[in-house]
Amino acid sequence: MDLKDIAAIAIKTAKGEGAEEAEAYVSRSKAITVYVDDSRIKSVESRTDLGLGMRTMKDQRVGQSASFISADVDVRSCASSAVRSSVLVPQDRIFKHFPYPQRSQRQFNSVDRDIIDLDGEELADLVMSMVSSATAGHKVKVPNGLVRVSLVEAWLSNSNGTEVQRRNTGLYLHVTSMCTGGKRGEGAELFFSSRLGQFQPDALGRGLRTKALAASKARSFKGKRKMDVLVPPHELSELFHGSVDYALSAENVNRRRSPWMGKIGQACAESQVTLIDDPFDGRGLLGSAYDDEGTPTRRKVLIESGVLRGYLNDSYNAAMSSSEGTGNGLRRSTIEPMGQYQMPVHISPLNLIMSPGSKKVEALVDEIDEGILVQKFSSPDVHPITGAFALEVRCAHLIKKGEFEGTIDHCLLTGNMFEALMNVRGVARDQVVSGPHILPTVCFSGLELVGSE
C-alpha cells in the first residue's frame, strides 16, 4: 500500500466524521536482526510492519490513535478512533492547529544502499566475524547480543496541506563479552550508524575481547577520593540523556522543570563545551530535512563556548512559549525501528554534537595526576532536575601521574552532572555516534570515587 494514499484515506475519514483538522503519520519499517547466544548465532529474524498514527482536533480537543495496517478498513478504523477519542480529553487552549506547509532550505539523504541490499545470511556472516575476533584464544566468550539493520519509510500529511516524506537506514549493535576462566570480567560494545561501511566487525570484536580481559583483572577500589574522570562517548551519552537532553527540552522549560530555565545567555558549562543539534550530519541516525510534524529542521547552536543559546521545540511547546518551532518533534528511535507510528510526538535532538577538542585521549591521560578512565558504568542514571548521580563503576582504568595502574571495580562515582559540565578539564578529539548524540571523550574534574573501607 502506498503511504501517501493511506494518509489521504485517513484524513478524509477523520474530516468526514467531524474533525476540524487531522494529521496522519504513516510508517513502514523493515529490519533484519541477528541474535547471538553463547558465541553462536541463535537466530536471524526478518520483520516488517506498516502502521498509522493519527491526531485529530475538534472543539480544541486533540484525539489520538494508532493501528497496524493490513487493509483499508484498518486505516478508516484508526481515523475514526482518533475522532471519537477527542471527546474524552479536556479542551486544550494552547494547541491551535497542526503545522502549515513550510519548505526546508536543504535536502538530505539518509539512505544507505548497502544496508537496503543486505540479506540475513550476509549480516550473520559479518556478526560471526566479530564474534570470532572476540573469542580468539578461547579466553573470552560472547554471552549475548544483537545486531540490527533497518529501513524506515515515513509519510506525514495533515489537513492544512503539509506533506513530508522521509527514508532512513540504520545499524544498531549491542553485544556483551565475558572471560571464561578465573574472575569473570564483562565487556560490552555499542554501535550506531546510518552506513554499513562504518561497521568494522574485527575491530568491535577486539574491543569486546580487550574490555572483558581488562575487567577480569579489576580489583576493588578502597577509600574515598575526589579525582579527574574520563568518560567515553557511549557512557557520556547515557548521562546526557538524563540531564542535558532534559534541560534543553522546551517542554521542561515551559513546565518549569528544566534546571536551565531562564538561563539563555548565561554560562551553563565550561568554555570548552559547545553543543550543536545538526540534522544534516550524515553520521547520525535521526537526521532529516523535516521533523515528524512536518516542521523544517535546521542547525541549532544550543551551547556556545559554555553559554546557553537556546532550547529544542516541537510545535506544541513553541505555541506555548510564543516562539518558533525548531523541528525537534520526533516519533523515531535509534534502536527500535518497529512500531514508530505508535510513538507520541516528543522533543528530541536529531544529532546533538559536542564539538571535539584537539587532543587524543592518551594526551588527556598524560595530564591527569590522579583519576580514572571509565570503561563501563552499570545503568548510568542522572536525576533530570537536580543533576545528582551515584553511578556504579563496573570497570575503570586507574590513572596515577599520567600512567595506567591497573583496573578497578566495586565503587561508586558520585557528583552532579550540571556541576560537572562547569568543571570540564578536557575534551578529546574522538567523536562517536551514540543514540541521538555524537560525542567525544570528556574529562571532568572534582568527581568523587567511593569504594569499600
C-alpha positions in Angstrom: 0.0 0.0 0.0 1.3 3.5 -0.9 2.0 5.5 2.3 0.6 8.7 0.7 -2.6 7.0 -0.2 -3.0 5.6 3.3 -2.6 9.1 4.8 -5.1 10.6 2.3 -7.8 7.9 3.3 -7.2 8.6 7.0 -7.5 12.3 6.7 -10.6 12.1 4.5 -12.2 9.7 7.0 -11.4 11.9 10.0 -12.8 15.0 8.3 -15.9 13.2 7.3 -16.6 12.3 10.9 -16.4 15.9 12.1 -12.7 16.5 12.8 -11.8 20.2 12.2 -8.2 19.2 11.5 -6.4 15.9 11.1 -2.8 14.6 10.8 -1.8 11.2 9.6 1.7 9.7 10.2 2.3 6.5 8.3 5.5 4.4 8.7 6.7 1.2 7.0 9.7 -0.5 8.7 11.9 -3.3 7.6 14.5 -4.8 9.8 16.9 -7.8 9.9 18.2 -8.7 13.4 20.9 -11.3 14.2 20.8 -12.6 17.8 23.9 -14.0 19.4 23.8 -16.5 22.3 26.9 -18.2 23.8 29.2 -17.2 20.9 26.9 -18.6 18.3 24.2 -17.3 16.0 21.0 -18.0 17.8 18.6 -16.8 15.2 18.2 -14.4 12.2 14.9 -12.5 12.3 13.4 -10.5 9.4 10.4 -8.3 10.3 8.3 -5.7 8.5 5.4 -3.6 9.7 3.1 -0.9 8.4 1.1 1.4 10.6 -0.7 4.7 11.1 -0.6 7.2 13.9 -3.5 9.7 13.8 -4.1 13.0 15.6 -7.3 14.9 15.2 -8.7 18.2 16.5 -12.3 19.0 17.3 -13.6 21.7 19.6 -10.0 22.3 20.8 -9.7 18.7 21.9 -6.9 16.6 20.4 -7.7 12.9 19.8 -5.1 10.3 19.1 -5.0 6.7 17.9 -2.6 4.3 16.3 -3.0 1.0 14.4 -1.2 -1.7 12.5 -2.4 -1.6 8.8 -3.2 -4.6 6.8 -6.2 -3.3 4.8 -8.1 -0.1 4.1 -10.6 -0.9 6.9 -7.7 -0.6 9.4 -7.0 2.9 8.2 -10.6 4.1 8.5 -11.0 2.5 11.9 -7.9 4.2 13.2 -9.0 7.6 11.9 -12.5 7.1 13.4 -11.0 6.1 16.8 -8.9 9.3 16.9 -12.0 11.5 16.3 -14.0 9.6 18.9 -11.2 9.8 21.5 -11.2 13.6 21.3 -14.4 13.8 23.3 -12.7 12.1 26.2 -10.0 14.7 26.7 -10.2 18.2 28.0 -10.1 21.3 25.8 -6.6 22.5 25.1 -6.3 26.3 24.8 -2.7 26.1 23.6 -3.0 23.7 20.6 -4.4 25.9 17.8 -3.6 23.9 14.7 -1.3 21.4 13.1 1.7 22.9 11.2 1.1 24.6 7.9 3.3 23.8 4.9 6.9 25.0 5.1 9.7 24.4 2.8 13.1 23.1 4.1 16.1 25.1 2.8 18.1 21.9 2.4 17.7 18.4 1.0 19.1 15.4 3.0 19.6 11.8 2.1 20.0 9.3 5.0 19.7 6.1 3.0 22.5 3.6 2.5 22.1 1.3 -0.4 24.4 -1.3 1.2 22.0 -1.7 4.2 19.0 -2.0 1.9 20.6 -4.7 -0.2 22.0 -6.7 2.8 20.3 -10.0 3.5 20.1 -12.0 6.7 22.8 -14.5 5.7 25.3 -11.7 4.8 24.6 -9.9 8.1 25.1 -13.2 10.0 28.5 -13.7 8.4 29.6 -10.2 9.5 28.4 -10.9 13.0 30.3 -14.2 13.2 33.4 -12.4 12.0 33.0 -10.1 15.1 32.4 -13.0 17.4 35.4 -14.9 16.1 37.6 -11.8 16.7 36.3 -11.5 20.3 36.7 -15.2 21.1 40.2 -15.8 19.5 42.4 -17.6 22.1 39.4 -19.2 23.9 39.6 -16.9 27.0 36.6 -14.8 26.1 33.0 -15.7 25.1 30.1 -13.6 23.8 27.2 -14.5 26.0 24.6 -12.5 24.1 23.9 -9.6 21.7 22.1 -8.4 18.8 23.0 -6.6 15.5 20.1 -5.0 13.6 19.9 -3.2 10.2 16.8 -1.3 9.2 15.0 0.8 6.7 12.2 3.1 7.9 10.0 5.0 5.4 7.5 7.6 6.7 4.9 9.9 5.2 3.2 12.7 7.1 0.1 14.6 5.8 -2.2 16.9 7.6 -5.4 18.7 6.6 -3.6 22.0 6.3 -1.7 20.8 3.3 1.6 19.7 4.9 3.1 16.7 3.1 6.5 15.3 4.1 8.3 12.1 3.1 11.3 10.5 4.9 13.5 7.5 4.5 16.3 6.4 6.9 18.6 3.4 7.2 20.3 2.4 10.4 22.6 -0.1 12.0 22.4 -0.8 15.8 24.6 -3.2 17.8 24.7 -4.2 21.4 26.9 -7.1 22.3 28.4 -8.3 25.6 31.6 -10.3 26.3 32.8 -12.3 29.3 36.0 -14.0 30.4 35.7 -17.8 30.6 38.2 -18.5 33.4 39.1 -17.0 36.8 37.3 -13.8 37.6 34.5 -13.3 35.0 35.1 -9.8 33.8 32.5 -8.4 31.4 32.7 -6.1 28.5 30.2 -4.6 26.1 30.1 -2.8 22.7 27.5 -0.4 21.4 27.5 0.8 17.8 25.2 3.1 15.9 25.5 4.1 12.2 23.4 5.0 9.2 26.1 3.4 6.9 27.1 -0.3 6.7 30.6 0.7 5.6 31.3 2.1 9.0 30.7 -1.3 10.7 34.1 -2.9 11.4 33.4 -6.4 12.8 37.0 -7.3 13.6 37.7 -4.0 15.5 34.5 -4.4 17.5 35.4 -8.0 18.3 38.8 -6.9 19.5 37.1 -4.3 21.7 34.9 -6.9 23.3 37.9 -9.1 24.0 40.0 -6.2 25.4 37.2 -5.0 27.7 36.4 -8.4 29.1 40.1 -9.2 29.8 40.6 -5.8 31.5 37.5 -6.2 33.7 38.7 -9.7 34.7 41.8 -8.1 36.3 39.9 -5.4 38.1 40.4 -5.0 41.9 38.1 -3.4 44.4 38.7 0.3 44.9 39.3 1.3 48.5 38.6 4.6 50.2 37.1 7.9 49.0 38.8 10.5 46.9 38.0 13.3 44.5 39.7 13.0 41.2 39.6 13.6 37.4 37.3 11.2 35.5 37.5 10.5 31.8 34.0 9.4 30.5 33.9 7.8 27.0 31.2 8.7 24.4 28.7 5.9 25.0 28.7 6.3 28.7 28.5 10.1 28.3 25.5 9.7 26.0 23.6 7.9 28.7 24.4 10.7 31.2 23.4 13.4 28.6 20.1 11.7 28.0 19.1 12.0 31.7 20.4 15.6 32.1 21.4 17.7 29.1 18.6 16.5 26.8 16.1 17.0 29.6 17.3 20.5 30.4 17.3 21.5 26.7 13.7 20.4 26.1 11.3 23.4 25.8 8.6 21.2 27.3 10.5 21.0 30.6 11.3 24.7 30.3 7.6 25.6 29.8 6.6 23.4 32.7 9.3 24.9 34.9 11.2 21.6 35.3 14.4 22.4 33.4 17.4 23.5 35.6 18.4 25.7 32.6 15.0 27.6 32.6 15.5 31.3 32.1 19.3 31.0 31.6 19.6 31.9 27.9 22.8 34.0 27.6 24.2 32.6 30.8 27.1 30.1 31.3 25.8 26.6 31.9 29.0 24.7 31.1 32.8 25.3 30.9 34.0 27.3 27.9 35.3 24.1 26.1 31.7 22.9 25.8 29.8 23.6 22.5 26.7 21.7 21.7 25.1 21.9 18.2 22.0 20.0 17.0 22.7 19.3 13.4 20.1 17.3 11.5 22.3 17.3 8.4 25.2 15.5 9.8 25.2 12.2 7.9 26.9 10.2 10.8 23.7 10.2 12.9 20.6 8.0 12.6 17.9 10.6 13.0 19.0 13.2 10.5 16.3 14.6 8.2 15.1 17.8 6.5 11.8 17.8 8.4 10.7 16.5 11.8 7.8 14.2 12.3 5.3 17.0 12.4 6.4 18.5 9.1 8.4 21.3 10.5 11.7 22.0 8.7 14.8 21.1 10.7 17.8 23.4 11.0 21.3 23.5 12.5 21.0 25.0 16.0 23.8 26.1 18.3 22.4 25.3 21.8 25.5 25.9 24.0 28.3 28.0 22.6 31.6 28.0 24.5 29.7 27.2 27.6 26.9 29.8 27.2 23.3 28.6 26.7 21.9 29.9 23.4 18.5 28.1 23.0 16.2 25.2 23.6 14.6 22.4 21.5 11.0 22.9 20.5 8.2 20.9 18.9 5.1 22.7 17.5 3.1 22.5 20.7 5.7 23.9 23.1 6.6 26.6 20.5 3.0 27.7 20.7 3.0 27.5 24.5 6.0 29.9 24.7 5.1 32.0 21.6 8.4 31.0 20.0 9.4 29.3 16.7 9.4 25.6 16.3 12.9 24.2 15.9 12.0 21.0 14.1 12.5 18.6 17.0 9.1 16.9 17.3 10.0 13.3 16.7 8.4 9.8 16.8 11.6 7.9 15.9 14.0 5.7 17.8 17.7 4.9 17.1 17.3 1.4 18.5 13.8 0.0 17.6 12.5 0.6 14.0 9.3 -1.3 14.5 6.1 0.4 15.6 7.3 4.0 15.3 3.8 5.1 14.2 2.7 4.2 17.8 5.1 6.7 19.4 3.7 10.0 20.5 5.5 13.2 19.4 8.2 14.0 21.8 11.0 16.6 21.8 14.4 15.1 21.0 17.7 16.2 19.5 18.3 14.8 16.0 22.1 14.8 16.1 23.3 16.6 19.3 27.0 17.1 18.6 29.6 18.1 21.2 32.5 19.9 19.4 35.7 17.9 19.8 38.9 19.1 21.3 42.3 19.0 19.8 44.0 16.2 21.8 43.9 12.5 21.7 42.5 10.6 24.7 46.1 9.5 25.5 47.2 13.1 25.8 44.4 13.8 28.3 45.5 10.8 30.3 49.1 12.1 30.4 47.8 15.3 32.1 46.0 13.5 34.9 47.7 13.3 38.3 45.1 11.0 39.8 41.9 9.8 38.1 40.2 7.1 36.2 39.2 6.3 32.6 35.7 4.7 32.8 35.2 1.6 30.8 31.6 0.8 31.9 29.0 2.1 34.3 26.2 -0.1 35.4 22.9 1.6 34.2 24.0 5.2 34.1 21.3 7.3 35.6 21.1 11.1 36.4 18.3 12.9 38.3 17.0 15.1 35.5 16.1 18.1 37.6 18.9 18.2 40.2 21.6 16.5 38.1 22.7 14.3 41.0 24.2 10.9 40.3 25.7 7.9 42.1 27.0 5.6 39.3 28.3 2.1 39.9 31.6 1.7 38.2 31.7 -1.8 36.7 35.2 -1.3 35.3 37.6 1.6 35.1 41.3 2.1 34.4 43.1 3.8 37.4 45.5 6.7 36.4 48.4 7.8 38.5 50.8 10.6 37.3 49.7 10.1 33.7 50.1 6.3 33.7 47.6 3.5 33.9 47.9 1.4 37.1 45.5 -1.4 36.6 41.7 -1.6 36.6 39.2 -1.2 39.4 35.6 -2.0 40.2 33.2 -2.2 43.2 32.9 1.6 43.6 30.5 4.5 43.1 31.2 7.7 41.2 29.2 10.5 42.8 28.6 14.0 41.7 26.2 16.3 39.8 26.0 16.4 36.0 25.2 20.1 35.7 28.1 21.0 38.1 30.4 18.5 36.2 29.7 20.4 32.9 31.0 23.6 34.6 34.2 21.6 35.6 35.3 20.1 32.3 39.0 19.7 32.3 39.5 18.5 28.8 37.7 17.3 25.6 39.3 14.7 23.3 39.2 14.9 19.6 37.5 11.5 19.2 33.7 11.5 18.3 31.4 8.5 18.4 27.7 8.2 17.4 25.6 7.0 20.4 21.8 7.2 20.0 20.9 10.9 19.1 24.3 12.1 20.2 27.7 12.5 18.6 30.2 12.9 21.4 33.9 12.8 22.3 35.6 11.5 25.4 35.4 14.2 28.1 37.5 14.7 31.3 35.6 16.0 34.3 37.4 17.3 37.4 36.4 17.1 41.1 34.1 14.0 41.0 34.2 11.7 44.0 35.0 8.0 43.8 33.8 6.0 46.7 34.9 2.4 47.4 34.9 0.0 50.2 36.6 0.8 53.5 
